């Protein structure tokens, strides 16, 4: 019994050109020799003890629940906008035009 030979299809995906990174030792040497300020780093997430841990930084936070609450607020906002738009009078209802006799365009066409 013969084995099937797999057929590989060429992909049109291409990768970006790779660049060699700078090692930590080279970076420290560059910063020290050029006397550059250290600009890299992470933002401080320290909070006062009385404020407690923020939900964004708490590992026990259910992030799905936070996202669901945010989407509920967005949906409520959209619903309120839609309801206000429905209550507002439309432009067609606001204009009331009374015509006495014939329209102006008809009068001008009869005279000519």
Residue pairs with C-beta under 8 A, 6 or more apart in sequence:
22 30
30 36
31 38
45 54
45 57
47 53
47 54
47 57
55 61
55 66
